[in-house]
Amino acid sequence: MRPEEKVELARLLERVPIPVKESVDEPTSKINVLLQAYISGLKLDGFVLVADMVFVQQSAGRLALFNSSPASRADLDDSEFFVPSSRSA
């Protein structure tokens, strides 16, 4: 992790709603802080983490879709799902 990232992460770490146990040096703390910042709508102070935040924004949407609850899927009929056939027609 670059030194300038550590400075910006340390500032962001103070603003996230759920305390992060790991130190700023840990890669998992970077992911944790960026995810919390995205979900909470926090703005970045500088430009050092912008590319990482874009990646988190793109990934967070996919994770939310992938982890949708089975209860929400139970309300849908089978006709609402498109499952491509492995056989060609």
N, CA, C and O atoms as a MOPAC input file, in Angstrom:
PM7 MOZYME 1SCF
protein

 N      0.85100 1    -1.17100 1     0.00000 1
 C      0.00000 1     0.00000 1     0.00000 1
 C      0.90300 1     1.24300 1     0.00000 1
 O      1.90000 1     1.30400 1     0.71900 1
 N      0.53800 1     2.20100 1    -0.80100 1
 C      1.32600 1     3.43100 1    -0.91200 1
 C      1.14300 1     4.30900 1     0.33300 1
 O      0.07100 1     4.30500 1     0.93800 1
 N      2.17800 1     5.05500 1     0.71700 1
 C      2.08200 1     5.90800 1     1.91500 1
 C      0.94200 1     6.93400 1     1.85100 1
 O      0.28900 1     7.20200 1     2.85900 1
 N      0.71100 1     7.49900 1     0.67200 1
 C     -0.37200 1     8.48900 1     0.54800 1
 C     -1.75000 1     7.85300 1     0.73200 1
 O     -2.68500 1     8.50800 1     1.19200 1
 N     -1.87100 1     6.56300 1     0.36900 1
 C     -3.12300 1     5.84600 1     0.60800 1
 C     -3.37600 1     5.67600 1     2.10000 1
 O     -4.50600 1     5.80900 1     2.56900 1
 N     -2.31200 1     5.38000 1     2.83600 1
 C     -2.44400 1     5.18200 1     4.28000 1
 C     -2.95700 1     6.43900 1     4.97200 1
 O     -3.77300 1     6.35800 1     5.89100 1
 N     -2.48000 1     7.59400 1     4.53300 1
 C     -2.91000 1     8.85900 1     5.13000 1
 C     -4.39900 1     9.07800 1     4.87400 1
 O     -5.14800 1     9.40300 1     5.79600 1
 N     -4.82600 1     8.90300 1     3.63400 1
 C     -6.23700 1     9.10900 1     3.29900 1
 C     -7.12500 1     8.05700 1     3.95700 1
 O     -8.22300 1     8.37200 1     4.41700 1
 N     -6.65700 1     6.81000 1     4.00400 1
 C     -7.43000 1     5.75200 1     4.66900 1
 C     -7.57800 1     6.03100 1     6.16000 1
 O     -8.63900 1     5.78900 1     6.73700 1
 N     -6.51900 1     6.53900 1     6.78500 1
 C     -6.58800 1     6.85500 1     8.21500 1
 C     -7.64400 1     7.92100 1     8.48500 1
 O     -8.36600 1     7.84100 1     9.47800 1
 N     -7.73800 1     8.91600 1     7.61000 1
 C     -8.76400 1     9.96200 1     7.75900 1
 C    -10.15900 1     9.38100 1     7.55600 1
 O    -11.09100 1     9.71300 1     8.28800 1
 N    -10.29500 1     8.52300 1     6.57000 1
 C    -11.58900 1     7.90900 1     6.27200 1
 C    -11.99200 1     6.92700 1     7.37800 1
 O    -13.17300 1     6.78500 1     7.69600 1
 N    -11.00400 1     6.26200 1     7.95000 1
 C    -11.24100 1     5.30200 1     9.02400 1
 C    -11.93700 1     5.94400 1    10.22000 1
 O    -12.72700 1     5.29500 1    10.90500 1
 N    -11.64800 1     7.19600 1    10.46500 1
 C    -12.26200 1     7.92200 1    11.58100 1
 C    -13.72600 1     8.26400 1    11.31500 1
 O    -14.47100 1     8.56900 1    12.24700 1
 N    -14.14000 1     8.21300 1    10.05400 1
 C    -15.49400 1     8.64300 1     9.69000 1
 C    -16.46700 1     7.50700 1     9.40800 1
 O    -17.67300 1     7.74200 1     9.33200 1
 N    -15.96800 1     6.26500 1     9.24800 1
 C    -16.86800 1     5.15000 1     8.93200 1
 C    -17.71500 1     4.78800 1    10.15000 1
 O    -17.26200 1     4.92600 1    11.28600 1
 N    -18.94600 1     4.32300 1     9.91400 1
 C    -19.86500 1     4.06500 1    11.02400 1
 C    -19.49500 1     2.87200 1    11.90900 1
 O    -19.75000 1     2.89800 1    13.11300 1
 N    -18.90500 1     1.83800 1    11.33400 1
 C    -18.55800 1     0.64700 1    12.09800 1
 C    -17.03500 1     0.61100 1    12.26900 1
 O    -16.30100 1     0.63700 1    11.28100 1
 N    -16.56200 1     0.55100 1    13.51300 1
 C    -15.10700 1     0.54600 1    13.73800 1
 C    -14.42500 1    -0.62200 1    13.03800 1
 O    -14.96000 1    -1.72900 1    12.97900 1
 N    -13.24700 1    -0.35800 1    12.51600 1
 C    -12.45000 1    -1.36700 1    11.82100 1
 C    -11.34500 1    -1.81300 1    12.76400 1
 O    -10.59300 1    -0.98300 1    13.27500 1
 N    -11.24100 1    -3.11800 1    13.00100 1
 C    -10.26400 1    -3.65300 1    13.95200 1
 C     -8.84300 1    -3.67200 1    13.39700 1
 O     -7.88400 1    -3.45400 1    14.13700 1
 N     -8.70500 1    -3.93000 1    12.10200 1
 C     -7.38700 1    -4.04300 1    11.48800 1
 C     -6.69900 1    -2.67000 1    11.41800 1
 O     -7.34600 1    -1.62400 1    11.47000 1
 N     -5.38500 1    -2.71400 1    11.29900 1
 C     -4.64000 1    -1.46400 1    11.13300 1
 C     -4.76700 1    -0.99700 1     9.68600 1
 O     -5.20700 1    -1.74700 1     8.81500 1
 N     -4.38500 1     0.22100 1     9.45100 1
 C     -4.46600 1     0.80100 1     8.10700 1
 C     -3.52800 1     0.07000 1     7.14600 1
 O     -3.72000 1     0.13000 1     5.93100 1
 N     -2.52700 1    -0.61200 1     7.67300 1
 C     -1.55500 1    -1.32600 1     6.83200 1
 C     -2.12600 1    -2.60100 1     6.20700 1
 O     -1.57400 1    -3.11000 1     5.23200 1
 N     -3.20600 1    -3.10900 1     6.75200 1
 C     -3.79800 1    -4.35400 1     6.25700 1
 C     -4.66200 1    -4.09600 1     5.02300 1
 O     -5.46500 1    -3.16300 1     5.01600 1
 N     -4.50400 1    -4.92100 1     3.97000 1
 C     -5.34900 1    -4.76300 1     2.77300 1
 C     -6.84000 1    -4.93000 1     3.07900 1
 O     -7.67600 1    -4.28000 1     2.45000 1
 N     -7.17900 1    -5.79500 1     4.03900 1
 C     -8.58600 1    -5.99800 1     4.37700 1
 C     -9.21300 1    -4.75000 1     4.98300 1
 O    -10.40700 1    -4.50300 1     4.81100 1
 N     -8.41000 1    -3.96600 1     5.69100 1
 C     -8.95600 1    -2.72600 1     6.26700 1
 C     -9.27000 1    -1.72400 1     5.15700 1
 O    -10.23700 1    -0.96700 1     5.25300 1
 N     -8.45300 1    -1.72100 1     4.11000 1
 C     -8.70100 1    -0.82000 1     2.98000 1
 C    -10.04100 1    -1.15400 1     2.32700 1
 O    -10.84000 1    -0.26100 1     2.04400 1
 N    -10.28100 1    -2.43400 1     2.09300 1
 C    -11.53500 1    -2.86800 1     1.48100 1
 C    -12.70400 1    -2.54800 1     2.40300 1
 O    -13.72900 1    -2.03100 1     1.95900 1
 N    -12.54700 1    -2.85600 1     3.68300 1
 C    -13.59200 1    -2.61300 1     4.66800 1
 C    -13.96700 1    -1.13100 1     4.72000 1
 O    -15.14600 1    -0.77900 1     4.68600 1
 N    -12.96500 1    -0.27900 1     4.80200 1
 C    -13.20400 1     1.16200 1     4.88900 1
 C    -13.85600 1     1.68500 1     3.61500 1
 O    -14.79000 1     2.48400 1     3.68600 1
 N    -13.38100 1     1.24900 1     2.45700 1
 C    -13.95800 1     1.72500 1     1.19400 1
 C    -15.39900 1     1.24700 1     1.01700 1
 O    -16.24300 1     2.00200 1     0.53500 1
 N    -15.68600 1     0.00800 1     1.39900 1
 C    -17.07200 1    -0.48500 1     1.31600 1
 C    -17.99100 1     0.30600 1     2.24300 1
 O    -19.09100 1     0.69600 1     1.85100 1
 N    -17.53800 1     0.54000 1     3.46800 1
 C    -18.35000 1     1.31600 1     4.40300 1
 C    -18.55400 1     2.74400 1     3.89900 1
 O    -19.64500 1     3.30300 1     4.01000 1
 N    -17.50200 1     3.31900 1     3.35100 1
 C    -17.60900 1     4.68500 1     2.82700 1
 C    -18.60900 1     4.74000 1     1.68000 1
 O    -19.41000 1     5.67200 1     1.60000 1
 N    -18.57100 1     3.75100 1     0.79600 1
 C    -19.50400 1     3.70700 1    -0.32900 1
 C    -20.94400 1     3.54900 1     0.15300 1
 O    -21.83200 1     4.29300 1    -0.26300 1
 N    -21.16500 1     2.58100 1     1.02700 1
 C    -22.51700 1     2.31600 1     1.51500 1
 C    -23.07200 1     3.50100 1     2.29700 1
 O    -24.25900 1     3.81400 1     2.20900 1
 N    -22.19900 1     4.15700 1     3.06600 1
 C    -22.62200 1     5.28600 1     3.89600 1
 C    -22.70000 1     6.60300 1     3.12300 1
 O    -23.20200 1     7.60200 1     3.63800 1
 N    -22.20600 1     6.59900 1     1.89600 1
 C    -22.23700 1     7.81300 1     1.09300 1
 C    -21.18300 1     8.83100 1     1.49100 1
 O    -21.34400 1    10.02300 1     1.23100 1
 N    -20.10000 1     8.37200 1     2.12100 1
 C    -19.02400 1     9.29000 1     2.49300 1
 C    -18.23500 1     9.68100 1     1.25900 1
 O    -18.06200 1     8.87800 1     0.34100 1
 N    -17.76600 1    10.89100 1     1.24000 1
 C    -16.95700 1    11.38300 1     0.12200 1
 C    -15.48500 1    11.26000 1     0.48100 1
 O    -15.10000 1    11.41000 1     1.64100 1
 N    -14.67200 1    10.98600 1    -0.52300 1
 C    -13.22900 1    10.91200 1    -0.31300 1
 C    -12.66100 1    12.31800 1    -0.21500 1
 O    -13.12100 1    13.23000 1    -0.90200 1
 N    -11.65600 1    12.49100 1     0.64400 1
 C    -11.02900 1    13.80500 1     0.80500 1
 C    -10.08900 1    14.13700 1    -0.34800 1
 O     -9.99800 1    15.29100 1    -0.76600 1
 N     -9.40000 1    13.13900 1    -0.85400 1
 C     -8.42100 1    13.37200 1    -1.91600 1
 C     -8.69300 1    12.48700 1    -3.10900 1
 O     -9.76000 1    11.88900 1    -3.24400 1
 N     -7.68100 1    12.42100 1    -3.98100 1
 C     -7.83400 1    11.66700 1    -5.22000 1
 C     -7.07700 1    10.34600 1    -5.22000 1
 O     -7.11500 1     9.60900 1    -6.20600 1
 N     -6.38800 1    10.04200 1    -4.12000 1
 C     -5.53100 1     8.86300 1    -4.05500 1
 C     -6.32200 1     7.56900 1    -4.18000 1
 O     -5.86100 1     6.62200 1    -4.81800 1
 N     -7.49400 1     7.51700 1    -3.58500 1
 C     -8.28700 1     6.28100 1    -3.55100 1
 C     -9.44800 1     6.25600 1    -4.54600 1
 O    -10.30100 1     5.37200 1    -4.47800 1
 N     -9.48600 1     7.20200 1    -5.45300 1
 C    -10.61400 1     7.29300 1    -6.39100 1
 C    -10.74000 1     6.03700 1    -7.25500 1
 O    -11.84300 1     5.51500 1    -7.41900 1
 N     -9.63600 1     5.54700 1    -7.80500 1
 C     -9.69700 1     4.34500 1    -8.65600 1
 C    -10.16600 1     3.14400 1    -7.84700 1
 O    -10.94700 1     2.32800 1    -8.33600 1
 N     -9.69400 1     3.03700 1    -6.61800 1
 C    -10.12500 1     1.93400 1    -5.75700 1
 C    -11.60600 1     2.05100 1    -5.42600 1
 O    -12.31100 1     1.04400 1    -5.36300 1
 N    -12.07700 1     3.27100 1    -5.21600 1
 C    -13.49100 1     3.47400 1    -4.89800 1
 C    -14.37200 1     3.12800 1    -6.10100 1
 O    -15.46700 1     2.59300 1    -5.92300 1
 N    -13.92400 1     3.41700 1    -7.29100 1
 C    -14.67900 1     3.05100 1    -8.50000 1
 C    -14.81300 1     1.53100 1    -8.57300 1
 O    -15.88600 1     1.01200 1    -8.88100 1
 N    -13.73100 1     0.82600 1    -8.29100 1
 C    -13.77800 1    -0.63500 1    -8.28900 1
 C    -14.76400 1    -1.13800 1    -7.23400 1
 O    -15.54000 1    -2.05600 1    -7.50000 1
 N    -14.73900 1    -0.54700 1    -6.05000 1
 C    -15.65500 1    -0.94600 1    -4.97400 1
 C    -17.09800 1    -0.67600 1    -5.38600 1
 O    -17.97400 1    -1.50400 1    -5.13500 1
 N    -17.35900 1     0.46600 1    -6.01300 1
 C    -18.71500 1     0.80100 1    -6.45000 1
 C    -19.22900 1    -0.22300 1    -7.45200 1
 O    -20.37900 1    -0.65600 1    -7.36900 1
 N    -18.38600 1    -0.60800 1    -8.39000 1
 C    -18.79300 1    -1.58900 1    -9.39000 1
 C    -18.99400 1    -2.96900 1    -8.76900 1
 O    -19.93800 1    -3.67500 1    -9.12400 1
 N    -18.14000 1    -3.34800 1    -7.86900 1
 C    -18.22400 1    -4.66400 1    -7.23600 1
 C    -19.37200 1    -4.74400 1    -6.23900 1
 O    -19.99800 1    -5.79600 1    -6.10900 1
 N    -19.65500 1    -3.66900 1    -5.54300 1
 C    -20.71400 1    -3.67000 1    -4.52800 1
 C    -22.06900 1    -3.98600 1    -5.16400 1
 O    -22.87500 1    -4.70000 1    -4.56900 1
 N    -22.32100 1    -3.47800 1    -6.33100 1
 C    -23.57400 1    -3.76100 1    -7.03300 1
 C    -23.70600 1    -5.22900 1    -7.37700 1
 O    -24.77200 1    -5.82100 1    -7.20600 1
 N    -22.62800 1    -5.81500 1    -7.86000 1
 C    -22.65600 1    -7.24600 1    -8.19800 1
 C    -22.84300 1    -8.09400 1    -6.94800 1
 O    -23.58300 1    -9.07800 1    -6.96600 1
 N    -22.18000 1    -7.71800 1    -5.86900 1
 C    -22.32800 1    -8.47100 1    -4.61800 1
 C    -23.75200 1    -8.39100 1    -4.10200 1
 O    -24.29800 1    -9.38600 1    -3.62600 1
 N    -24.35300 1    -7.22900 1    -4.19200 1
 C    -25.73100 1    -7.07300 1    -3.71800 1
 C    -26.68300 1    -7.94300 1    -4.53500 1
 O    -27.58600 1    -8.56500 1    -3.97400 1
 N    -26.49200 1    -7.99400 1    -5.84500 1
 C    -27.34800 1    -8.83600 1    -6.68400 1
 C    -27.10800 1   -10.31700 1    -6.41700 1
 O    -28.04800 1   -11.10900 1    -6.35600 1
 N    -25.85400 1   -10.67400 1    -6.26100 1
 C    -25.51000 1   -12.07900 1    -6.04200 1
 C    -26.02600 1   -12.56800 1    -4.69900 1
 O    -26.45200 1   -13.71600 1    -4.57500 1
 N    -25.98900 1   -11.71400 1    -3.70700 1
 C    -26.37400 1   -12.11200 1    -2.35100 1
 C    -27.81500 1   -11.77300 1    -2.00900 1
 O    -28.16200 1   -11.66600 1    -0.83300 1
 N    -28.65800 1   -11.60200 1    -3.02100 1
 C    -30.05000 1   -11.28300 1    -2.71100 1
 C    -30.68000 1   -12.44500 1    -1.95100 1
 O    -30.35500 1   -13.60900 1    -2.18400 1
 N    -31.56500 1   -12.11400 1    -1.06200 1
 C    -32.10400 1   -13.12800 1    -0.15400 1
 C    -33.04900 1   -14.08600 1    -0.86300 1
 O    -33.75500 1   -13.69100 1    -1.79100 1
 N    -33.06600 1   -15.34200 1    -0.43200 1
 C    -33.99100 1   -16.32800 1    -1.01700 1
 C    -35.45500 1   -15.92600 1    -0.80100 1
 O    -36.31800 1   -16.26900 1    -1.61000 1
 N    -35.73100 1   -15.21200 1     0.27100 1
 C    -37.11000 1   -14.78700 1     0.53200 1
 C    -37.60900 1   -13.86500 1    -0.57200 1
 O    -38.77500 1   -13.94100 1    -0.95800 1
 N    -36.75300 1   -13.00300 1    -1.08100 1
 C    -37.19100 1   -12.09500 1    -2.14500 1
 C    -37.37900 1   -12.85000 1    -3.45200 1
 O    -38.19800 1   -12.45000 1    -4.28100 1
 N    -36.64100 1   -13.92800 1    -3.65200 1
 C    -36.79200 1   -14.73600 1    -4.85400 1
 C    -38.02100 1   -15.63400 1    -4.78500 1
 O    -38.54300 1   -16.03400 1    -5.82500 1
 N    -38.48800 1   -15.95600 1    -3.59900 1
 C    -39.64000 1   -16.84500 1    -3.44400 1
 C    -40.92200 1   -16.20600 1    -3.96800 1
 O    -41.86400 1   -16.91100 1    -4.32900 1
 N    -40.96200 1   -14.87200 1    -4.01100 1
 C    -42.14900 1   -14.16500 1    -4.49700 1
 C    -42.27500 1   -14.18800 1    -6.02000 1
 O    -43.32800 1   -13.86200 1    -6.56800 1
 N    -41.19500 1   -14.57500 1    -6.69600 1
 C    -41.20500 1   -14.56300 1    -8.15800 1
 C    -41.63000 1   -15.91600 1    -8.69300 1
 O    -41.34600 1   -16.95900 1    -8.10400 1
 N    -42.31400 1   -15.87300 1    -9.81700 1
 C    -42.64800 1   -17.13600 1   -10.47100 1
 C    -41.47100 1   -17.61600 1   -11.29900 1
 O    -40.56500 1   -16.84100 1   -11.60800 1
 N    -41.48200 1   -18.89900 1   -11.66000 1
 C    -40.39900 1   -19.45500 1   -12.47400 1
 C    -40.32500 1   -18.78200 1   -13.84000 1
 O    -39.25400 1   -18.70900 1   -14.44200 1
 N    -41.47500 1   -18.28500 1   -14.33600 1
 C    -41.48200 1   -17.65500 1   -15.66000 1
 C    -40.68900 1   -16.35000 1   -15.68500 1
 O    -40.35300 1   -15.84900 1   -16.75800 1
 N    -40.39200 1   -15.80400 1   -14.51800 1
 C    -39.65300 1   -14.54400 1   -14.47500 1
 C    -38.14700 1   -14.74200 1   -14.55500 1
 O    -37.39500 1   -13.77000 1   -14.63700 1
 N    -37.70600 1   -15.98400 1   -14.53200 1
 C    -36.27700 1   -16.27500 1   -14.62600 1
 C    -35.95300 1   -16.78400 1   -16.01200 1
 O    -36.69900 1   -17.59200 1   -16.56400 1
 N    -34.86300 1   -16.32900 1   -16.57900 1
 C    -34.39700 1   -16.82600 1   -17.85500 1
 C    -33.14300 1   -17.64000 1   -17.60100 1
 O    -32.12200 1   -17.10200 1   -17.17200 1
 N    -33.22000 1   -18.92600 1   -17.86200 1
 C    -32.06400 1   -19.79400 1   -17.70200 1
 C    -31.71500 1   -20.32600 1   -19.06700 1
 O    -32.46900 1   -21.11900 1   -19.63200 1
 N    -30.57700 1   -19.90400 1   -19.61800 1
 C    -30.21300 1   -20.38500 1   -20.96600 1
 C    -29.98700 1   -21.88400 1   -20.97600 1
 O    -29.40800 1   -22.44500 1   -20.04600 1
 N    -30.44100 1   -22.51500 1   -22.02100 1
 C    -30.28100 1   -23.95000 1   -22.17000 1
 C    -28.86200 1   -24.26100 1   -22.61900 1
 O    -28.26500 1   -23.51500 1   -23.39500 1
 N    -28.33300 1   -25.37100 1   -22.12200 1
 C    -26.97800 1   -25.77000 1   -22.55500 1
 C    -27.03100 1   -26.46700 1   -23.90500 1
 O    -25.99800 1   -26.62800 1   -24.55400 1
 N    -28.23500 1   -26.89100 1   -24.34700 1
 C    -28.39200 1   -27.53900 1   -25.65300 1
 C    -28.71000 1   -26.48800 1   -26.71500 1
 O    -29.44500 1   -25.53900 1   -26.44300 1
 N    -28.18200 1   -26.64400 1   -27.88400 1
 C    -28.53000 1   -25.72200 1   -28.96600 1
 C    -29.82100 1   -26.17000 1   -29.62400 1
 O    -30.09900 1   -27.36700 1   -29.69900 1
 N    -30.60300 1   -25.22700 1   -30.09600 1
 C    -31.91800 1   -25.54200 1   -30.67200 1
 C    -31.84800 1   -25.93100 1   -32.09800 1
 O    -32.87600 1   -26.22100 1   -32.71000 1

